[in-house]
Amino acid sequence: LHFDKNKKYPIVFFLHGAGERGNDNEKQLVHGGAIFLADSIREKYPAIIVFPQCAANSFWANVDFHFDTITRKGVIFFKKDSEPTVAMKLAIALFKNVESTYRLDKNKLYIGGLSMGGMGTFEMVKRMPGTFAAAFAICGGADTSTAKQLTETAWWIFHGLKDNVVDPIFSQNMATALKENGAEVRLTLKPEDGHDSWDDAFKEPEFFSWLFAHHK
């Protein structure tokens, strides 16, 4: 609650979902903002929390996405070895700017996100290897061939099994691939959740203690 410029702080870099894109610098706080601002969390886990906002015409991760009106499911293709999107380039630049501006505990750098931001989390960790001690990805996904590049980071992956926007198989496959490559991984599947599993993810009793316990 009281920022000390002489103290080193952990950072949590949070990537929002597609519904919160824009340029108002407010919508990105809709999911997750309140819980990170809670006095009980700020007192127990003092940290710098950064919520960048993705422009309405961009996407954190380099993916092709459309909603199939026939099957009523999202169809997603993860592009391999592609250039970062404009939003991803800006997110990385922002992170580096915060890193150079504030006194950060370099051993306790964290990232996470939901939906589009869950996909962005996997990609940003891949593009900044060895940077993050821990990451959480909620109803996201990535190409499983990238898992070998993500093993220096501990992962907690969440997904609702009734999600018809982002198929839970993406999270399940990433968790399996990460484990096969030796990463520390927790996978939490919510049987009754649709594309809103972030609400239950943030309610996990060990969510914050797990995240802030990790260090390089």
KAVEN-V576407 format. One record per run of one state. SS is the DSSP state (~ for helix, > for strand, _ for the rest). FROM is the first residue (numbers start at 1). TO is the last residue. If there is no record, write none. Layout:
[[SS,FROM,TO] [SS,FROM,TO]]
//
This chain:
[[_,1,8] [>,9,15] [_,16,17] [~,18,20] [_,21,26] [~,27,29] [_,30,32] [~,33,37] [_,38,38] [~,39,44] [_,45,46] [>,47,52] [_,53,62] [>,63,68] [_,69,72] [>,73,78] [_,79,85] [~,86,101] [_,102,103] [>,104,114] [_,115,115] [~,116,127] [_,128,133] [>,134,138] [_,139,143] [~,144,149] [_,150,153] [>,154,160] [_,161,168] [~,169,180] [_,181,184] [>,185,190] [_,191,197] [~,198,203] [_,204,206] [~,207,213] [_,214,216]]
//
